[in-house]
Amino acid sequence: MNRSGELRDAIVQGSATVVEHEGRLSGYATAIGVSGHAVGETTEAVQALIGVASAFERGSFLVPLRNGELFRWCLTAGFRVAVPQTLMSRGFYQEPAGRSLPSVLY
């Protein structure tokens, strides 16, 4: 799925962030929150995006339990589970490459 429009909107609104590793882009976020999404090459890239967030849109964000390393890191960092949810899709679903925080918009 092409999410370039959502990313362009986040840049205009000033909510988009990026992280670099060894001089190259390793992840980006439209916003850290339930209606924003984040993608990183590694779990560490997603952790960095969460760490630099100035706020969490709507006070929370979605963490896929299939990324146990990220989930445990969030708990260790003081985040708490508020509402367990299950990812569901209509039709074909393709797992994102790398690590991600999903949004509820797409």
ABEGO torsion letter per residue (X at the ends): XBAAAAAAAAAAAGABBBBBBGGBBABBBABBEAABBBBBABAAAAAAAAAABABBBGGBBBBBAABAAAAAAAAAAGBBBABBBBBBBBEBBBBBBEBBBBBAAX
